[in-house]
């Protein structure tokens, strides 16, 4: 009940500050690893804003046909249970309307410990565009990979770098009880410990993830996100979830507030206890050119 009250407070608090805007930026955002998605999870949509291609050069070719305008994202997560501040800066763009390239840099500052730095380089390929084949029901489908490395001191068979691989499908349903609803789900192959902050193991596991967002009047989106914790060798990741509110302020700027839960941070020496970092609050600013 305590967590439910926190979620309700975040949602109610941000809606009080929302005004109607004439245009909005929309998804995907740069997630905490820089990839086009929401907070934790990727979406099948690719990041970046296409250029206006109505004006052609004399040769008929323009760089605008090759690459989209980039977008940037900033995240600040406060995990009170472990007294840590998690900060991410990400950038992403898309080539030929199909290949997303992204980078995210994370800094985890925890009381009494050295800062941990994590780098993420992502590639996402859009296999199927939304509503392909002149339909209204086909989702966008994409596959991707994220190379990650961490400055955390690893020992033994724990590595300081690794790869995630994923497949994801995303669909915007334009009219569910008079409101648009975004639904997305996928599967990830990973050997990461706490997304890779604490290194990477030697045995991969599959984990599911999903998102749902409802677009409300006033260019507000309210949603829920879930990521299954993969029990990689020597490390049982906790499930992650967040409840978020996004204000699509204009065609360039999106502001996000969220409550996040990354699992119980108190393990009490129980061998099969899933390892989490507690809960906290999140703020994000996203800018798309």
N, C-alpha and C positions, 0 to 999 in steps of 0.2 A: 504493500500500500504506500510505503514511503516513496519508492521509485515512481509509482503512478502519479503521485502528487507533484513530483519534480517535473515529469513530462508535461502534465497539464499546465504547470506554471510557465514553462518555457513557451508553449504554444500560445497561451493566453497573453503573455507579456508582449510578444513580438507583434501579434495581430493588432494591438492597440496603436502601434506606430505606423501602420500601413496606410498609404494613400493610393488612390487609383493612378496608374501610370498609363501613358498612351501606347507605349511599346515595351517589349521585354526581351531579355537576353535568352533565357531558356537553357535546357540541358543539351549536351552534358556539361557538368562542371569539371574542373580539375580536382580529382579526389586527393586524398592525403599522400598518395604515391605519384601524383602528377598525371595519372591516366584519366581520360575522359570518362566520367562516371558521376557518382554522387559523393559520398564521404569515403567509405571503405571500398565499395564495389565498382567495377567497370560497368558501363552500359555498352550496348552494341553500337550506339551512335558514335560518330567520330567527332573530334574536337576541332574548333576553329570555324571562322565565318568565311564562306566563299566570297570572293571579290565579285563586284558587278561586272559581268562579262558582256554587257550590251555594246560596249565600245571596243572594237577590234583595231589592232595595229594594221598598217599597210600590208605586212607580210601574212596577216591572219593568225599570227602566233603571239601569245603574251604569257609572261610568267604567271599572270593571274589564272591561266588555265591549268597550272601545275600545282600551285600551293595555295592554301587558304590563309586568311589572316590568323595570327596566333592568338591564344588566350592564356590568361594567367590566373592562378589561384593561390590564396593564402589561407592557412588553417592555424588556429590556436586552440589546443585542447588542454584543459586543466584537469588532471587526474588527482583528486584530493586524497584518495586512499593511500597512494604511494608518493604523494607530494612531488609530482612531476609535471612539468610544462612541456608539451609536445607541439613543436612548430614546424610547419611545412610550407615551402614555396615551390610551386609547380608551373610548368609551361608546356603547351602542346599545340600542334598544328596538324594538318592533314594534306597529303599529296594525292593528286589525281582523284579526289573525292572518295578514296578507298583506303589509303594507308596512313594511319595516325602514328605520329612520332611524339613521344613525351619524355619529360624529365622532371623528377621531383627530388628535392633535398630536404631531409628531415633532421631536426635536432631535438633530442630528448634530454632535458635538463632535470636532474633529480637531486634532491637535497642529499648532501653527504657523498656524492659520487661524481665522477667525471662525466661531462657531457658525451652522449653517444650521437654520432653522425651516421646517417644512412642515405645512400644514393639509390635512385631508381631510374632505369632507362627502359621505356616501354615502346613496343610496336603492336599495333592493332590493325588487322585486316578486315574490312567490311566485305563479307561474302555475299550478303543478300540485303538489298535496300528495302526499307519498310514499304509495304503495299506494292511490292514487285508484281509483275505480270498483270498489271491493271486490276489489282484486287484491292479490297479494303481491310483484309484480315491477315495478310502475311507480315510477320514481325521482321524487324532488322535482325540480322544474324552476323556475328563477328567472332573471330578467334584472335588471341593475342598472347604475348609473352612479356614478362617484366624481369630484367636483370637487376639484381639488388646486391649491394655490399654494405657492410657495417663496420664501424670503427671499434665495436665492442671486442674486447680481448677474448678470443676463442681458443680452446685447447682440445687436444685429443682428436676425435673424429668429427668434431664440430667445425664447420668451415665459416669463413667470414664473408662468403658470397654464394649466390645461388640464383636459380630461375624459378619463376612461377609461370604456369601455362593455364590458359582459361578459354572457355567457349561460353558465349552469352547471347541471349535473344531478348529483344526489347520491343514493346508495342505500346503506342499511344492509342487508347480507345477514346474516341472523341466525345461520346455521350453516354455516360453511366449515371443515371438519375440526374440528368441535366448538366453534369460536370465532366470534363475530360479527366481520364485516369491513365497514368503511366504505370505499366507493369513490366518488370524485368527479372530474369532469373538465369542462372548459369552454374557452371561447375569449374572448380579450380584444382589443378595439381600443384602441390607445394611440399617443400621440406623445411619451411621457415619456422623459426621460433619467435612468436609474437610479431608476425609479419616480417621477420628477418632482423629485427633490432638486436636480438640476442644470438644471432648466427643461424646456421643451416645444418640440418642433419644429413644422414646418409640414406634415408629411406623415405620415398615420397608417399603422400596420401591424397585422396580426392576429398574435396569439401564443397558443399553447395552454398549458394548465396542468392539473395533476392531483394528486390525493392518494390515498393508501391508508393505512388505519389498522386494526390488529388489536387487539381488546379482549381483554386477558389477565386471568387471575384476579387478585384483589386490587385491582380498579378501576384497572388500568393500561392505557394505550393506547400502542402502539408504532407509529410510522408514518414514511412518507417523502412528501416533497412536492417537486414540480418545477414550475418556471415558465420557459417558453421566452423567451429574450431577443429582443425585437423590434428589427430593424435600422431604426430611424427615421432620417429624413434627418439626416445629419451626425453620427450617433451610433449605434454598433452595441452594443446592450445584450448583456451576457453572459447565459447561462443561469444561473438560480438553482436550488439544491436544498438541502433540509435533511433530516436524520434526527432524529426527536424522540421523546421519552418524556414522557407526561403522566400524572400521578397525580391521579385524580378523588377528592380527599380526602373530600369530603362533598357534600351537595346544593347547596352554595353555592360551594365553593372548588376550583379546579383549579390545579396547579403543573406547569410545563413546563420541561424542559431539552432543548437541541438543539445539534447541530453544523450550521453553515450554511456553504455555499460560494456566493459570488456572482461567481465567475469570476476569472481571473488579473488581478492589479492591476498587473503589470509589462508595459507595452505596447511599450517599446523603439522607439518611433517607427514601428511597422508600421501602414500606413494602414488595412488591413482587419482589424486586431486588434479582437476584441470587448472592450468596456470593462467591467471588473469591479472589485470592491472587496476581493477576497481572501476568506479564510475566517475563521471564528471561532466563538465559543460564545455561546449564547443562554440566558437565564433569563426566565421569564414567570410572573406570578401573575394569575389570573382570578377575578373574584367576580361571581356572579349572585344577585340578591335572590330 
